[in-house]
Amino acid sequence: MTDCEMCGNNSDKCYTVDLKITSDFDKDEQPFERNSTICSECKNKIINMFSKFEDDYF
């Protein structure tokens, strides 16, 4: 079982999320990158908020 990095719950079904955040106004700023392990419940919360990004990150 793996701990979810968002809620801290243990889950048999986990996903890896690859996030990259860049600035659209400061081109010299380095991108923020992070790989996170999240449970299926948190994955569904993210998809509900950002449904158009589902194919890019999961």
Predicted model as a PDB file, atoms N, CA, C, CB and O in Angstrom, pLDDT in the B-factor column:
MODEL        1                                                                  
ATOM      1  N   MET A   1       0.828  -1.177   0.000  1.00 64.00           N  
ATOM      2  CA  MET A   1       0.000   0.000   0.000  1.00 64.00           C  
ATOM      3  C   MET A   1       0.879   1.249   0.000  1.00 64.00           C  
ATOM      4  CB  MET A   1      -0.945  -0.007   1.205  1.00 64.00           C  
ATOM      5  O   MET A   1       1.940   1.287   0.622  1.00 64.00           O  
ATOM      6  N   THR A   2       0.416   2.246  -0.700  1.00 76.00           N  
ATOM      7  CA  THR A   2       1.171   3.483  -0.852  1.00 76.00           C  
ATOM      8  C   THR A   2       0.425   4.637  -0.204  1.00 76.00           C  
ATOM      9  CB  THR A   2       1.433   3.780  -2.335  1.00 76.00           C  
ATOM     10  O   THR A   2      -0.804   4.694  -0.249  1.00 76.00           O  
ATOM     11  N   ASP A   3       1.169   5.555   0.399  1.00 88.00           N  
ATOM     12  CA  ASP A   3       0.560   6.753   0.978  1.00 88.00           C  
ATOM     13  C   ASP A   3       0.324   7.796  -0.105  1.00 88.00           C  
ATOM     14  CB  ASP A   3       1.451   7.333   2.097  1.00 88.00           C  
ATOM     15  O   ASP A   3       1.209   8.077  -0.914  1.00 88.00           O  
ATOM     16  N   CYS A   4      -0.867   8.361  -0.114  1.00 89.00           N  
ATOM     17  CA  CYS A   4      -1.208   9.447  -1.029  1.00 89.00           C  
ATOM     18  C   CYS A   4      -0.529  10.721  -0.533  1.00 89.00           C  
ATOM     19  CB  CYS A   4      -2.763   9.639  -1.135  1.00 89.00           C  
ATOM     20  O   CYS A   4      -0.598  11.041   0.654  1.00 89.00           O  
ATOM     21  N   GLU A   5       0.122  11.443  -1.433  1.00 87.00           N  
ATOM     22  CA  GLU A   5       0.820  12.672  -1.047  1.00 87.00           C  
ATOM     23  C   GLU A   5      -0.128  13.849  -0.851  1.00 87.00           C  
ATOM     24  CB  GLU A   5       1.855  13.028  -2.091  1.00 87.00           C  
ATOM     25  O   GLU A   5       0.284  14.886  -0.333  1.00 87.00           O  
ATOM     26  N   MET A   6      -1.395  13.709  -1.257  1.00 85.00           N  
ATOM     27  CA  MET A   6      -2.362  14.794  -1.051  1.00 85.00           C  
ATOM     28  C   MET A   6      -3.119  14.630   0.257  1.00 85.00           C  
ATOM     29  CB  MET A   6      -3.349  14.852  -2.213  1.00 85.00           C  
ATOM     30  O   MET A   6      -3.194  15.566   1.054  1.00 85.00           O  
ATOM     31  N   CYS A   7      -3.684  13.437   0.486  1.00 89.00           N  
ATOM     32  CA  CYS A   7      -4.528  13.256   1.673  1.00 89.00           C  
ATOM     33  C   CYS A   7      -3.857  12.402   2.758  1.00 89.00           C  
ATOM     34  CB  CYS A   7      -5.848  12.617   1.269  1.00 89.00           C  
ATOM     35  O   CYS A   7      -4.300  12.413   3.906  1.00 89.00           O  
ATOM     36  N   GLY A   8      -2.796  11.662   2.409  1.00 90.00           N  
ATOM     37  CA  GLY A   8      -2.075  10.860   3.386  1.00 90.00           C  
ATOM     38  C   GLY A   8      -2.648   9.477   3.623  1.00 90.00           C  
ATOM     39  O   GLY A   8      -2.089   8.706   4.404  1.00 90.00           O  
ATOM     40  N   ASN A   9      -3.763   9.140   2.958  1.00 89.00           N  
ATOM     41  CA  ASN A   9      -4.375   7.826   3.135  1.00 89.00           C  
ATOM     42  C   ASN A   9      -3.597   6.750   2.390  1.00 89.00           C  
ATOM     43  CB  ASN A   9      -5.825   7.846   2.659  1.00 89.00           C  
ATOM     44  O   ASN A   9      -2.972   7.008   1.361  1.00 89.00           O  
ATOM     45  N   ASN A  10      -3.651   5.539   2.933  1.00 89.00           N  
ATOM     46  CA  ASN A  10      -3.049   4.398   2.260  1.00 89.00           C  
ATOM     47  C   ASN A  10      -4.024   3.856   1.232  1.00 89.00           C  
ATOM     48  CB  ASN A  10      -2.651   3.301   3.271  1.00 89.00           C  
ATOM     49  O   ASN A  10      -5.227   3.804   1.486  1.00 89.00           O  
ATOM     50  N   SER A  11      -3.519   3.451   0.078  1.00 83.00           N  
ATOM     51  CA  SER A  11      -4.390   2.954  -0.969  1.00 83.00           C  
ATOM     52  C   SER A  11      -3.665   1.904  -1.802  1.00 83.00           C  
ATOM     53  CB  SER A  11      -4.878   4.105  -1.857  1.00 83.00           C  
ATOM     54  O   SER A  11      -2.473   2.031  -2.081  1.00 83.00           O  
ATOM     55  N   ASP A  12      -4.398   0.866  -2.193  1.00 84.00           N  
ATOM     56  CA  ASP A  12      -3.843  -0.141  -3.097  1.00 84.00           C  
ATOM     57  C   ASP A  12      -3.776   0.383  -4.533  1.00 84.00           C  
ATOM     58  CB  ASP A  12      -4.682  -1.426  -3.044  1.00 84.00           C  
ATOM     59  O   ASP A  12      -2.931  -0.048  -5.319  1.00 84.00           O  
ATOM     60  N   LYS A  13      -4.670   1.313  -4.869  1.00 84.00           N  
ATOM     61  CA  LYS A  13      -4.760   1.835  -6.217  1.00 84.00           C  
ATOM     62  C   LYS A  13      -4.266   3.272  -6.224  1.00 84.00           C  
ATOM     63  CB  LYS A  13      -6.206   1.745  -6.753  1.00 84.00           C  
ATOM     64  O   LYS A  13      -4.972   4.182  -5.791  1.00 84.00           O  
ATOM     65  N   CYS A  14      -3.039   3.473  -6.720  1.00 86.00           N  
ATOM     66  CA  CYS A  14      -2.439   4.807  -6.730  1.00 86.00           C  
ATOM     67  C   CYS A  14      -2.014   5.192  -8.139  1.00 86.00           C  
ATOM     68  CB  CYS A  14      -1.234   4.867  -5.779  1.00 86.00           C  
ATOM     69  O   CYS A  14      -1.841   4.341  -9.012  1.00 86.00           O  
ATOM     70  N   TYR A  15      -1.855   6.469  -8.334  1.00 86.00           N  
ATOM     71  CA  TYR A  15      -1.468   7.022  -9.624  1.00 86.00           C  
ATOM     72  C   TYR A  15      -0.275   7.944  -9.430  1.00 86.00           C  
ATOM     73  CB  TYR A  15      -2.649   7.778 -10.284  1.00 86.00           C  
ATOM     74  O   TYR A  15      -0.104   8.543  -8.368  1.00 86.00           O  
ATOM     75  N   THR A  16       0.543   8.052 -10.462  1.00 86.00           N  
ATOM     76  CA  THR A  16       1.649   8.992 -10.463  1.00 86.00           C  
ATOM     77  C   THR A  16       1.260  10.184 -11.316  1.00 86.00           C  
ATOM     78  CB  THR A  16       2.955   8.331 -10.983  1.00 86.00           C  
ATOM     79  O   THR A  16       0.836  10.022 -12.460  1.00 86.00           O  
ATOM     80  N   VAL A  17       1.401  11.375 -10.765  1.00 82.00           N  
ATOM     81  CA  VAL A  17       1.053  12.607 -11.457  1.00 82.00           C  
ATOM     82  C   VAL A  17       2.341  13.358 -11.764  1.00 82.00           C  
ATOM     83  CB  VAL A  17       0.077  13.482 -10.609  1.00 82.00           C  
ATOM     84  O   VAL A  17       3.160  13.585 -10.873  1.00 82.00           O  
ATOM     85  N   ASP A  18       2.519  13.740 -13.015  1.00 81.00           N  
ATOM     86  CA  ASP A  18       3.661  14.556 -13.424  1.00 81.00           C  
ATOM     87  C   ASP A  18       3.176  15.986 -13.630  1.00 81.00           C  
ATOM     88  CB  ASP A  18       4.330  13.993 -14.727  1.00 81.00           C  
ATOM     89  O   ASP A  18       2.409  16.265 -14.550  1.00 81.00           O  
ATOM     90  N   LEU A  19       3.629  16.878 -12.771  1.00 76.00           N  
ATOM     91  CA  LEU A  19       3.203  18.282 -12.842  1.00 76.00           C  
ATOM     92  C   LEU A  19       4.358  19.164 -13.286  1.00 76.00           C  
ATOM     93  CB  LEU A  19       2.664  18.759 -11.479  1.00 76.00           C  
ATOM     94  O   LEU A  19       5.493  18.990 -12.841  1.00 76.00           O  
ATOM     95  N   LYS A  20       4.067  20.099 -14.154  1.00 78.00           N  
ATOM     96  CA  LYS A  20       5.057  21.093 -14.565  1.00 78.00           C  
ATOM     97  C   LYS A  20       4.327  22.425 -14.671  1.00 78.00           C  
ATOM     98  CB  LYS A  20       5.758  20.701 -15.933  1.00 78.00           C  
ATOM     99  O   LYS A  20       3.397  22.575 -15.465  1.00 78.00           O  
ATOM    100  N   ILE A  21       4.758  23.389 -13.863  1.00 76.00           N  
ATOM    101  CA  ILE A  21       4.124  24.700 -13.837  1.00 76.00           C  
ATOM    102  C   ILE A  21       5.130  25.715 -14.361  1.00 76.00           C  
ATOM    103  CB  ILE A  21       3.636  25.074 -12.395  1.00 76.00           C  
ATOM    104  O   ILE A  21       6.253  25.811 -13.865  1.00 76.00           O  
ATOM    105  N   THR A  22       4.713  26.468 -15.367  1.00 81.00           N  
ATOM    106  CA  THR A  22       5.587  27.493 -15.939  1.00 81.00           C  
ATOM    107  C   THR A  22       4.900  28.842 -15.880  1.00 81.00           C  
ATOM    108  CB  THR A  22       5.971  27.147 -17.394  1.00 81.00           C  
ATOM    109  O   THR A  22       3.674  28.926 -15.804  1.00 81.00           O  
ATOM    110  N   SER A  23       5.689  29.882 -15.916  1.00 77.00           N  
ATOM    111  CA  SER A  23       5.172  31.248 -15.888  1.00 77.00           C  
ATOM    112  C   SER A  23       4.956  31.727 -17.315  1.00 77.00           C  
ATOM    113  CB  SER A  23       6.138  32.198 -15.129  1.00 77.00           C  
ATOM    114  O   SER A  23       5.807  31.519 -18.179  1.00 77.00           O  
ATOM    115  N   ASP A  24       3.821  32.367 -17.562  1.00 79.00           N  
ATOM    116  CA  ASP A  24       3.587  32.911 -18.892  1.00 79.00           C  
ATOM    117  C   ASP A  24       3.982  34.390 -18.983  1.00 79.00           C  
ATOM    118  CB  ASP A  24       2.122  32.738 -19.271  1.00 79.00           C  
ATOM    119  O   ASP A  24       3.855  35.002 -20.044  1.00 79.00           O  
ATOM    120  N   PHE A  25       4.462  34.965 -17.872  1.00 81.00           N  
ATOM    121  CA  PHE A  25       4.877  36.368 -17.916  1.00 81.00           C  
ATOM    122  C   PHE A  25       6.350  36.568 -17.583  1.00 81.00           C  
ATOM    123  CB  PHE A  25       4.041  37.174 -16.965  1.00 81.00           C  
ATOM    124  O   PHE A  25       6.912  37.613 -17.913  1.00 81.00           O  
ATOM    125  N   ASP A  26       6.990  35.597 -16.940  1.00 82.00           N  
ATOM    126  CA  ASP A  26       8.416  35.693 -16.612  1.00 82.00           C  
ATOM    127  C   ASP A  26       9.136  34.541 -17.305  1.00 82.00           C  
ATOM    128  CB  ASP A  26       8.655  35.657 -15.053  1.00 82.00           C  
ATOM    129  O   ASP A  26       9.252  33.447 -16.752  1.00 82.00           O  
ATOM    130  N   LYS A  27       9.612  34.792 -18.503  1.00 79.00           N  
ATOM    131  CA  LYS A  27      10.227  33.725 -19.320  1.00 79.00           C  
ATOM    132  C   LYS A  27      11.537  33.215 -18.721  1.00 79.00           C  
ATOM    133  CB  LYS A  27      10.484  34.232 -20.741  1.00 79.00           C  
ATOM    134  O   LYS A  27      11.958  32.104 -19.043  1.00 79.00           O  
ATOM    135  N   ASP A  28      12.191  33.993 -17.859  1.00 85.00           N  
ATOM    136  CA  ASP A  28      13.454  33.575 -17.245  1.00 85.00           C  
ATOM    137  C   ASP A  28      13.244  32.687 -16.021  1.00 85.00           C  
ATOM    138  CB  ASP A  28      14.265  34.792 -16.853  1.00 85.00           C  
ATOM    139  O   ASP A  28      14.188  32.056 -15.545  1.00 85.00           O  
ATOM    140  N   GLU A  29      12.024  32.633 -15.513  1.00 82.00           N  
ATOM    141  CA  GLU A  29      11.741  31.824 -14.326  1.00 82.00           C  
ATOM    142  C   GLU A  29      11.800  30.343 -14.676  1.00 82.00           C  
ATOM    143  CB  GLU A  29      10.359  32.183 -13.733  1.00 82.00           C  
ATOM    144  O   GLU A  29      11.245  29.913 -15.688  1.00 82.00           O  
ATOM    145  N   GLN A  30      12.473  29.570 -13.838  1.00 81.00           N  
ATOM    146  CA  GLN A  30      12.578  28.133 -14.053  1.00 81.00           C  
ATOM    147  C   GLN A  30      11.240  27.456 -13.768  1.00 81.00           C  
ATOM    148  CB  GLN A  30      13.684  27.533 -13.167  1.00 81.00           C  
ATOM    149  O   GLN A  30      10.541  27.858 -12.838  1.00 81.00           O  
ATOM    150  N   PRO A  31      10.869  26.440 -14.543  1.00 78.00           N  
ATOM    151  CA  PRO A  31       9.596  25.748 -14.283  1.00 78.00           C  
ATOM    152  C   PRO A  31       9.645  24.964 -12.980  1.00 78.00           C  
ATOM    153  CB  PRO A  31       9.253  24.804 -15.440  1.00 78.00           C  
ATOM    154  O   PRO A  31      10.692  24.460 -12.573  1.00 78.00           O  
ATOM    155  N   PHE A  32       8.500  24.876 -12.345  1.00 77.00           N  
ATOM    156  CA  PHE A  32       8.340  24.054 -11.152  1.00 77.00           C  
ATOM    157  C   PHE A  32       7.893  22.682 -11.628  1.00 77.00           C  
ATOM    158  CB  PHE A  32       7.309  24.683 -10.130  1.00 77.00           C  
ATOM    159  O   PHE A  32       6.887  22.564 -12.328  1.00 77.00           O  
ATOM    160  N   GLU A  33       8.638  21.638 -11.252  1.00 80.00           N  
ATOM    161  CA  GLU A  33       8.296  20.283 -11.658  1.00 80.00           C  
ATOM    162  C   GLU A  33       8.193  19.396 -10.430  1.00 80.00           C  
ATOM    163  CB  GLU A  33       9.337  19.724 -12.647  1.00 80.00           C  
ATOM    164  O   GLU A  33       8.961  19.529  -9.477  1.00 80.00           O  
ATOM    165  N   ARG A  34       7.225  18.486 -10.474  1.00 80.00           N  
ATOM    166  CA  ARG A  34       7.070  17.556  -9.356  1.00 80.00           C  
ATOM    167  C   ARG A  34       6.351  16.301  -9.813  1.00 80.00           C  
ATOM    168  CB  ARG A  34       6.306  18.216  -8.197  1.00 80.00           C  
ATOM    169  O   ARG A  34       5.402  16.362 -10.594  1.00 80.00           O  
ATOM    170  N   ASN A  35       6.806  15.183  -9.325  1.00 85.00           N  
ATOM    171  CA  ASN A  35       6.113  13.911  -9.501  1.00 85.00           C  
ATOM    172  C   ASN A  35       5.490  13.550  -8.168  1.00 85.00           C  
ATOM    173  CB  ASN A  35       7.082  12.782 -10.005  1.00 85.00           C  
ATOM    174  O   ASN A  35       6.173  13.560  -7.144  1.00 85.00           O  
ATOM    175  N   SER A  36       4.203  13.230  -8.164  1.00 86.00           N  
ATOM    176  CA  SER A  36       3.487  12.910  -6.936  1.00 86.00           C  
ATOM    177  C   SER A  36       2.746  11.593  -7.090  1.00 86.00           C  
ATOM    178  CB  SER A  36       2.512  14.034  -6.567  1.00 86.00           C  
ATOM    179  O   SER A  36       2.330  11.224  -8.189  1.00 86.00           O  
ATOM    180  N   THR A  37       2.585  10.890  -5.979  1.00 90.00           N  
ATOM    181  CA  THR A  37       1.772   9.688  -5.941  1.00 90.00           C  
ATOM    182  C   THR A  37       0.488  10.026  -5.206  1.00 90.00           C  
ATOM    183  CB  THR A  37       2.526   8.502  -5.257  1.00 90.00           C  
ATOM    184  O   THR A  37       0.512  10.493  -4.067  1.00 90.00           O  
ATOM    185  N   ILE A  38      -0.639   9.784  -5.877  1.00 90.00           N  
ATOM    186  CA  ILE A  38      -1.930  10.111  -5.282  1.00 90.00           C  
ATOM    187  C   ILE A  38      -2.876   8.921  -5.386  1.00 90.00           C  
ATOM    188  CB  ILE A  38      -2.545  11.348  -5.963  1.00 90.00           C  
ATOM    189  O   ILE A  38      -2.710   8.066  -6.255  1.00 90.00           O  
ATOM    190  N   CYS A  39      -3.866   8.866  -4.499  1.00 90.00           N  
ATOM    191  CA  CYS A  39      -4.855   7.791  -4.503  1.00 90.00           C  
ATOM    192  C   CYS A  39      -5.933   8.080  -5.550  1.00 90.00           C  
ATOM    193  CB  CYS A  39      -5.491   7.624  -3.098  1.00 90.00           C  
ATOM    194  O   CYS A  39      -5.995   9.179  -6.099  1.00 90.00           O  
ATOM    195  N   SER A  40      -6.762   7.105  -5.814  1.00 88.00           N  
ATOM    196  CA  SER A  40      -7.791   7.262  -6.843  1.00 88.00           C  
ATOM    197  C   SER A  40      -8.825   8.322  -6.461  1.00 88.00           C  
ATOM    198  CB  SER A  40      -8.486   5.929  -7.092  1.00 88.00           C  
ATOM    199  O   SER A  40      -9.362   8.998  -7.338  1.00 88.00           O  
ATOM    200  N   GLU A  41      -9.111   8.475  -5.168  1.00 89.00           N  
ATOM    201  CA  GLU A  41     -10.075   9.485  -4.741  1.00 89.00           C  
ATOM    202  C   GLU A  41      -9.557  10.892  -5.036  1.00 89.00           C  
ATOM    203  CB  GLU A  41     -10.378   9.336  -3.242  1.00 89.00           C  
ATOM    204  O   GLU A  41     -10.304  11.737  -5.530  1.00 89.00           O  
ATOM    205  N   CYS A  42      -8.293  11.145  -4.740  1.00 87.00           N  
ATOM    206  CA  CYS A  42      -7.705  12.453  -5.026  1.00 87.00           C  
ATOM    207  C   CYS A  42      -7.572  12.665  -6.535  1.00 87.00           C  
ATOM    208  CB  CYS A  42      -6.329  12.587  -4.343  1.00 87.00           C  
ATOM    209  O   CYS A  42      -7.743  13.784  -7.020  1.00 87.00           O  
ATOM    210  N   LYS A  43      -7.267  11.599  -7.278  1.00 86.00           N  
ATOM    211  CA  LYS A  43      -7.213  11.697  -8.744  1.00 86.00           C  
ATOM    212  C   LYS A  43      -8.555  12.165  -9.287  1.00 86.00           C  
ATOM    213  CB  LYS A  43      -6.825  10.335  -9.375  1.00 86.00           C  
ATOM    214  O   LYS A  43      -8.613  13.033 -10.158  1.00 86.00           O  
ATOM    215  N   ASN A  44      -9.633  11.586  -8.770  1.00 85.00           N  
ATOM    216  CA  ASN A  44     -10.968  11.977  -9.229  1.00 85.00           C  
ATOM    217  C   ASN A  44     -11.282  13.429  -8.885  1.00 85.00           C  
ATOM    218  CB  ASN A  44     -12.023  11.061  -8.619  1.00 85.00           C  
ATOM    219  O   ASN A  44     -11.943  14.122  -9.659  1.00 85.00           O  
ATOM    220  N   LYS A  45     -10.811  13.895  -7.722  1.00 85.00           N  
ATOM    221  CA  LYS A  45     -11.019  15.300  -7.353  1.00 85.00           C  
ATOM    222  C   LYS A  45     -10.306  16.224  -8.333  1.00 85.00           C  
ATOM    223  CB  LYS A  45     -10.522  15.564  -5.919  1.00 85.00           C  
ATOM    224  O   LYS A  45     -10.860  17.242  -8.749  1.00 85.00           O  
ATOM    225  N   ILE A  46      -9.085  15.870  -8.699  1.00 80.00           N  
ATOM    226  CA  ILE A  46      -8.314  16.684  -9.642  1.00 80.00           C  
ATOM    227  C   ILE A  46      -8.986  16.683 -11.014  1.00 80.00           C  
ATOM    228  CB  ILE A  46      -6.860  16.161  -9.755  1.00 80.00           C  
ATOM    229  O   ILE A  46      -9.100  17.729 -11.654  1.00 80.00           O  
ATOM    230  N   ILE A  47      -9.429  15.518 -11.462  1.00 79.00           N  
ATOM    231  CA  ILE A  47     -10.079  15.422 -12.773  1.00 79.00           C  
ATOM    232  C   ILE A  47     -11.363  16.234 -12.801  1.00 79.00           C  
ATOM    233  CB  ILE A  47     -10.376  13.958 -13.123  1.00 79.00           C  
ATOM    234  O   ILE A  47     -11.668  16.862 -13.815  1.00 79.00           O  
ATOM    235  N   ASN A  48     -12.117  16.236 -11.716  1.00 82.00           N  
ATOM    236  CA  ASN A  48     -13.337  17.031 -11.665  1.00 82.00           C  
ATOM    237  C   ASN A  48     -13.045  18.525 -11.760  1.00 82.00           C  
ATOM    238  CB  ASN A  48     -14.099  16.733 -10.387  1.00 82.00           C  
ATOM    239  O   ASN A  48     -13.821  19.273 -12.354  1.00 82.00           O  
ATOM    240  N   MET A  49     -11.927  18.962 -11.177  1.00 78.00           N  
ATOM    241  CA  MET A  49     -11.577  20.384 -11.219  1.00 78.00           C  
ATOM    242  C   MET A  49     -10.934  20.769 -12.542  1.00 78.00           C  
ATOM    243  CB  MET A  49     -10.639  20.731 -10.071  1.00 78.00           C  
ATOM    244  O   MET A  49     -11.181  21.853 -13.070  1.00 78.00           O  
ATOM    245  N   PHE A  50     -10.104  19.872 -13.076  1.00 72.00           N  
ATOM    246  CA  PHE A  50      -9.336  20.178 -14.284  1.00 72.00           C  
ATOM    247  C   PHE A  50      -9.540  19.089 -15.327  1.00 72.00           C  
ATOM    248  CB  PHE A  50      -7.837  20.329 -13.955  1.00 72.00           C  
ATOM    249  O   PHE A  50      -8.573  18.458 -15.753  1.00 72.00           O  
ATOM    250  N   SER A  51     -10.755  18.861 -15.739  1.00 67.00           N  
ATOM    251  CA  SER A  51     -11.075  17.728 -16.604  1.00 67.00           C  
ATOM    252  C   SER A  51     -10.347  17.770 -17.943  1.00 67.00           C  
ATOM    253  CB  SER A  51     -12.555  17.677 -16.843  1.00 67.00           C  
ATOM    254  O   SER A  51     -10.054  16.712 -18.498  1.00 67.00           O  
ATOM    255  N   LYS A  52     -10.049  18.930 -18.475  1.00 64.00           N  
ATOM    256  CA  LYS A  52      -9.393  18.985 -19.776  1.00 64.00           C  
ATOM    257  C   LYS A  52      -7.935  18.529 -19.719  1.00 64.00           C  
ATOM    258  CB  LYS A  52      -9.464  20.391 -20.324  1.00 64.00           C  
ATOM    259  O   LYS A  52      -7.338  18.264 -20.762  1.00 64.00           O  
ATOM    260  N   PHE A  53      -7.348  18.430 -18.520  1.00 60.00           N  
ATOM    261  CA  PHE A  53      -5.958  18.011 -18.382  1.00 60.00           C  
ATOM    262  C   PHE A  53      -5.808  16.506 -18.175  1.00 60.00           C  
ATOM    263  CB  PHE A  53      -5.320  18.743 -17.233  1.00 60.00           C  
ATOM    264  O   PHE A  53      -4.682  16.017 -18.089  1.00 60.00           O  
ATOM    265  N   GLU A  54      -6.892  15.767 -18.093  1.00 56.00           N  
ATOM    266  CA  GLU A  54      -6.835  14.340 -17.734  1.00 56.00           C  
ATOM    267  C   GLU A  54      -5.901  13.562 -18.654  1.00 56.00           C  
ATOM    268  CB  GLU A  54      -8.236  13.725 -17.784  1.00 56.00           C  
ATOM    269  O   GLU A  54      -5.078  12.790 -18.163  1.00 56.00           O  
ATOM    270  N   ASP A  55      -5.996  13.735 -19.949  1.00 60.00           N  
ATOM    271  CA  ASP A  55      -5.188  12.956 -20.886  1.00 60.00           C  
ATOM    272  C   ASP A  55      -3.710  13.310 -20.809  1.00 60.00           C  
ATOM    273  CB  ASP A  55      -5.686  13.166 -22.296  1.00 60.00           C  
ATOM    274  O   ASP A  55      -2.863  12.466 -21.102  1.00 60.00           O  
ATOM    275  N   ASP A  56      -3.383  14.541 -20.422  1.00 59.00           N  
ATOM    276  CA  ASP A  56      -1.987  14.962 -20.355  1.00 59.00           C  
ATOM    277  C   ASP A  56      -1.254  14.413 -19.158  1.00 59.00           C  
ATOM    278  CB  ASP A  56      -1.905  16.444 -20.338  1.00 59.00           C  
ATOM    279  O   ASP A  56      -0.049  14.173 -19.231  1.00 59.00           O  
ATOM    280  N   TYR A  57      -1.960  14.205 -18.039  1.00 57.00           N  
ATOM    281  CA  TYR A  57      -1.272  13.875 -16.800  1.00 57.00           C  
ATOM    282  C   TYR A  57      -1.551  12.465 -16.263  1.00 57.00           C  
ATOM    283  CB  TYR A  57      -1.644  14.867 -15.768  1.00 57.00           C  
ATOM    284  O   TYR A  57      -0.809  12.001 -15.397  1.00 57.00           O  
ATOM    285  N   PHE A  58      -2.579  11.773 -16.734  1.00 54.00           N  
ATOM    286  CA  PHE A  58      -2.897  10.455 -16.207  1.00 54.00           C  
ATOM    287  C   PHE A  58      -2.884   9.435 -17.319  1.00 54.00           C  
ATOM    288  CB  PHE A  58      -4.250  10.460 -15.506  1.00 54.00           C  
ATOM    289  O   PHE A  58      -3.130   8.254 -17.075  1.00 54.00           O  
TER     290      PHE A  58                                                      
ENDMDL                                                                          
END                                                                             
